[in-house]
Amino acid sequence: MISLGLEPEDEVICPAINFKASPLAVLGQGAKLVFCEIDPHTFNCDSADVERRITPNTRAIFPVHMNGLSAPMDDLLDIAERYPHPTHGPLKVIGDAARACGGYKETKIGKKGWMNVFSFHTMKLMTTLGEGGMITTDDPELAKMLRGIRQWGNEADTWGSSYKMTKVQASSRKCPIKSS
Ligand SMILES: Cc1ncc(COP(=O)(O)O)c(C=O)c1O
C-alpha cells in the first residue's frame, strides 16, 4: 500500500470476506476502504461486484487468494484496464497470497497482477520459522522501491524502515515462483 502513494480520497477495493491484515493496510495508508462481495462458491472476489464499486477515485483492486484458490485475476486485470484512474492510469491489481500458493490457469498465483504479497507465518502454507513473507512482481521500478522500503530507503528514493527476515528464516524456504 505504501508503494501506491495513496491520498485520503483514494479508494482501494478489498473482498468483504478477508483477514483484517489487508483492509488494515489500506486504512494504515489513510485511504478509503471499499469492500466488495465475494462469490459464495469460491469465497473469492465477485468481479462483477468489483466493477460496480469502481469510481473515479479507485486506485487499486486488492483481492485475497482465498484458502488455496486464486482470485479471478484475469477478470480483475481486465476491469483494471477498462476503468483507468484519471491521473494514475490503469488500476493496480495487488493479490494477497497469504492463504494460497497454488496454480492459476497456465501459471501460478503470484504471477498475475502488479504484485502479490505472500505470508510465511506459521499458520500458512509456506512457513519460515514463525514470521516472514515475500512479494512477487515483474515491475522493476516497483521491485526497487520495495527493496528500498525493506531497508531504510537504501538504494531507492523512498521512505523506508526495516522489514527483513533473518537469514535463517529466509533460507528455510526456497521460493517456488520463477520470475520472468
Ligand atoms: C489473507 C491474509 N492476509 C495477510 C495476513 C497477514 O500475514 P502476516 O502475518 O504474514 O503479516 C494473513 C494472516 O493471517 C491473512 O490471512
The ligand as a Gaussian input file, in Angstrom:
#p B3LYP/6-31G(d) Opt

LIG

0 1
 C       -5.402000     -13.053000       3.911000
 C       -4.300000     -12.668000       4.841000
 N       -3.518000     -11.615000       4.547000
 C       -2.494000     -11.242000       5.354000
 C       -2.206000     -11.922000       6.502000
 C       -1.087000     -11.426000       7.364000
 O        0.092000     -12.098000       7.135000
 P        1.362000     -11.768000       8.077000
 O        1.013000     -12.249000       9.435000
 O        2.500000     -12.530000       7.467000
 O        1.566000     -10.295000       8.001000
 C       -2.969000     -13.017000       6.850000
 C       -2.654000     -13.742000       8.094000
 O       -3.393000     -14.492000       8.640000
 C       -4.039000     -13.422000       6.006000
 O       -4.812000     -14.472000       6.282000

